[in-house]
Amino acid sequence: MIVPLEGMREMFLAWKEIRYAKLRYGLVVGIMILVAYVVFMLSGLANGLADGNRKAVDDWQATKIILSEDSNKIANASQLQMQDLDRVTAKEKAGIGVYATAVEKKGGTEKTNVSIFGTAKDAFVVPKIIKGRLYQNDKEAIVSENLLAEGYKLNQEIKISDQTLKIVGVTKATTYTIAPVLYLTPTAFKTLKYGAQPSGNQPINLIATKGKTTIDQKKNQTKLTSMTPETFIENIPGYSPEKLTLNTMIYFLFVVVAAIIGIFMYVITLQKTSIFGVMKAQGVATSYLVRSILAQAFLVGIIGVAVAVGLSVLTSSVLPSAMPFAVHWEEWALYSVILVFVAMIGGLFSIRTVTKVDPVTAIGGE
């Protein structure tokens, strides 16, 4: 029980020192709060953008995504035909056409960006209906619930290019490339994206599968390549660069925390050199003083992170819906631990000052 007791003593000394020098440590905690707040806000924005790009694909729960080999793993560059489904063996499979465009209310003027998926109504990728019903013909479509926030409603007629469709069903809120999702028949997709096509021609962009998947590569036919959904998502234009940029900013802030806490703790330690000298002269071990400084840095980190998390959650509740923001608690917990850890690393900068304190010199002796 000796170690825990000593640990409590050091924590008590650290807390007593923080309470005594409220202004100095208040400044340190304030800066810790601000930096941690920026970390959590950047994390939320990064996750919001990432989720906004990938949510619809995650909803498919597919095992593999198949594109044409020359597409460079990008859906819009992949050109397949519905008959290519016959070359794929899997427990479940679905041919999907992908199209990014804008939709407007019939007779209206304001447009809303949407991501369109053209696939059979019984395909496993089609989400469950929460209102209305599935589309039954080429003049009907189902939309994700977040499109309703833009003023659209069930049984309303909408216009895409020069085509008129009716919203007959609503699915749970989801997005693809930061846009609400709309599902319709392969034929309606073909007409919207390519216009009039030969009756036997049924273009799609990708094939999603569930279960063990094999591909029959035939001569004189488009070569197919399969990949995991994660690989497919990482190759969505803009997805990886956005995520890398924001995450790099977060990692840089970890270094900033260590530097700021280190500088403040070093200055505070210098101001207490004479006190440390007296304590050493009274027989207080240097290791005890070092652990006390680390305890102070730990408390500064804990308080700063706790307040920053609270502020971030409050901020997320008032952000406009147009700003993608997602709280991933597992990631925030990891970042909290890292922030406290780097704060303690900053506290290590003061150790040399403490160990070099000479009791006689510090208290004014010769």
N, C-alpha and C positions, 0 to 999 in steps of 0.2 A: 504493500500500500504506500510505500515511500515515494515512488515515481509519480503516481497521480496526485499525491499531496503536494509535492514540489511543483508540479505543473499548475495546480490551483493557486499556489502562492505566486507564481510568476504571472499568471493571468490576472490575479487580484492586483498585483503591483502595476501591471500594464494598464488596467482599467482605472486605477486610482490616479495614475499619471495623466491619462487622457482627460479625466474629469477635472483635474487640477488645472491643466493647460488647455482649457476648452477652445480658446481662439485658435491657437496653433494647430491643434489636431482637428478642429472644425474645418479649417482650410484644407487639410489633407483629405479628410472624409468628403468634403464638398467636391474636390477635384476627382476623387475616386468615383463618386456618384455620377458625375458628368461623363466621365470616360466609359464607365460601365453602362450607362444609359445609352450612349451612342452605339456601343457594342450590341446591346440587345435590340435596339431599333434597326440597325443594319442587318442583324440576323433575321429579324422579322420581315424586313423588306426582301432580303435575299430568298427566304423561304416562300414568301408570297409570290414573287416572280417565278420561282421554280415550280411551285404548285400550280400556278396559273398556266404554265406552259405544258405541264404533264398530267394534270388531274384526270382528264378523260381517258388517256392511255392507261393510267393506273387502274381506272375503273373496269377496264376490260379483263384484267387478271389473266392476260394471255401468257403463254409459255414462250412463244416465238413470234417475231415479226419478220415477214418475208417481203423483200423488195427486189427490183431488178438489179442485177449486179453492177450495172453502169450508173446507178443513181447516186453513188457516193454516200449511201445510207440516209438519203434525204427523201422523205415521202413525196413531196411535190415533183421531184425529178424522176421518180419511178413510174414507168409506163408499163402496165400489165393489162391483161384481158381477163374477164371473168372465167374463161375456159382454162386459164392457168391454175385454177383451183383443182382441176383434175390431176395435176402433176404433184400435188401435195397430199401426203397421207398423215392424218392426225385424228385424235379423238374427236375434236371439234375444230372447224375452220370457217373463216368468214372472209370474203373479198370485200374490201373497203375502198371507196373513192374519197379523196380528201380535197377540200376546196375552201379557200379563205375568200370571203366576199363580204358584202354589206346587205342588210335587210332593212326594209322600211314598211310601215303600216300602209295598207292600200289607201291611196288618196292622201297620204301624208307626205312630208318633205324631209323629216329628220331620219337619218340612217344610223344603223348600229352594226358594228363589225361582228361577224359570226364566223365560226368554223363549221363547215358542213361535212358530214360523213354520209356517204351513200352506201347502203348495204341492205340486205334482205331483212324483212321485219322479224324473222325468226332466228337471226344470227345471234350467237352468244354474246356479242359485243354490245348489242342494243340494251340500254339500261332499263330497269323496271319503271313502269308508269306509275306515278303517284296521283295524277289527275287525268281524266279523259281516257283515251285508248290509243292503241298503236295505229300507225298509218296503214291504210288498206289499198291505196292506189297512188298514182304518180302526182296527184294534186294535193296530197296531204303530207304533213310533217309533224314531228314531235320536237320539242325544244327543252333545253335545260331551264330549271326554275329561275336561275339568275337573269335570264332574258326578260322575265316578267317585271323585274325591277326597272327595266327601261321603258315600261309603259305598254308592253304587249300583254295579251291575255288569251285564255283558252277560247277556241272556236272563232278566233279572229283571222281575217285574211291578210296575208303579208305579200310583199312584192320583192322578188330577187331578180335583178336584171329586168327582163321583160316577161318573167314568169310569175304567175300568181299561185300561191299555195295557201292552205288552210291549216292553222295550228289545231290539231286534234288531240294532242297529248302533251303532258309535262313530266319530265324526269327530275331527279334531284339535281341540285346546283352542281355544275362542273364547268371546266374550261379547257381549251386547247389553244396554245399560243396566245394566252391572255384574252380569250374571247369566248362568249357563251357558245354552246354547242347545239347544233340542229341536225337531226337524223331524218333521212328520207330514202326513197327507193333508189336502186341503182340506175333505173331509167331516168328518173327525175334528176339525179346527179349528172348523168351524161348530158342531158339536155341543157342544164344550167351551165356546165363547164365547157362543153364542146359544141353545143348547138345541134343541128340535125346531123345524125350519123346513120350509116347503114344499119338496117334492123338487126343484123347478126353481130354487130360490133358493140361490145359492152366493156368500155375501159374502166379500170380501177387503178389504184396506186399501190395498194399493199394487201397482204394476206396475213391475218392474225390467226394463230392456232392455239389449241390447248392440248396438253398431253405430248407424248413422244411424237416428234415431227421428222418426216423424211421428205426429200425432194427428188423428183425424177428429172434430171437434166437431159433434155432431148436435143438432138442436133437441129440446127436451123430454127431454133426457138429461143426466145429471150432467156438468158441465163438468170437464175434466181439465186439470191443469197439470203440466209437466215441469220438472225441476231436476237439477242435477248431484248426485252422491252427497255431495259436500262440503257443499253447501247443505242437503241433507236432514239430514246429521249435525249441522250447526250448529244446527238447529232441534229436535234431540232435547231434551226438557225437562231443564233443569239443566246441559246440556253446556257451553254458552257461558259462563253465569255462573260455574261452577266454574273453568273454564279462565282466564277473565279475572281472577277474584279471586286465584288462586295466582300467575299471571304478574305481576300488579300488585305483589304482595309481593316477587317476585324483582327487578323493576325498581327498587323502593324500596331494596332491599338494595344495589344498585349505587351509589346515592347515599350510603348509609351507609358503604360501603367507602371512597369518595373522601373523605368527611368524617373518618373515623377515621384513615386513613393520613395525611391532611393535617395533622390536629392533632398526632399523634405526631411526624411528621417536623419540624413547625414547632418543637415543644418541644425536640427533639433538636438541631435547627439552632441554636436560641438558646443552648443549653448549649455549643456549639462556636464561638461568635462569636469568642473570642480566638484559637482555632486558625486560623480562616479569616483573621483579621487578619494573623497571622504568615505564613501561606502567601501572602497577597496581597503583603505586604512583601517576600517572597522572589522575587516576580515571577510567581507562579502566576496564570494568567488566570481571571477570574470565570466565563467560559463553561465552563472545565474543571471548576470546583467545582460549577456548576449541573448539568452532565452527570453528575458523580459522584453527586449527590443523586438524580437521576432513575434512575441505575443501581441505587442502593440500593432505591428504591421498586420497580423492576423485579424485583430479586432477591427482595424480600419477597413480591411478588405471585406469582412463579413457585413459590417454596417453599410458600407458603400454599395455592395452588391444587392443586399436586401432592399434598400430604398430604391435602387435603380430598377430592379425587377417590378416593384410596385408601380413606379412611374411609367414604365414601359407598358404594363398591362392597362393602366388607365388611359394612356395615349392611344393604344390600339383600339379602345372602345369608342373613340371619337374620330378616328380617321375616316375619310370618305370612302365609300365602297369602290370608287374608281382607283384607289391606291391599294395594290395587292400587299397584304400583310398577313403573315401566318406565324402563330406561336407554336414552336416545336419544343415541348417542355424538356425532352431528353437532351436536346442540344443546349437549351438554356442552362440546364443543370450542369452540363459539361463546361460551358463557358464560365459559369459561376465559380466552379472549382478552379479553373485555370486562372481566373482573375484574382482569387484569393491567394493562389500559389505564387503568381508573379508579384503580387504585393509583398509577400514574405521574402521573395528573392530581392526585391528592392530594399527591404529591411536589412539584408545581408551586407549592403554597402557600408553600413555603419559599424560593422563588427571590428574592423581593423582599428578604428578610432578608439573603441572601448578597450581593446586588448593592449593598445599602446599607452593608455593613460598611466602616468606615474603618480602614485598617491601623494608623494612629497611635493612634486612640482605643481600638481593640480590644486593643492590647498595653499599654495603660496610659499612653500619651503624652498631652500636652496640646495 
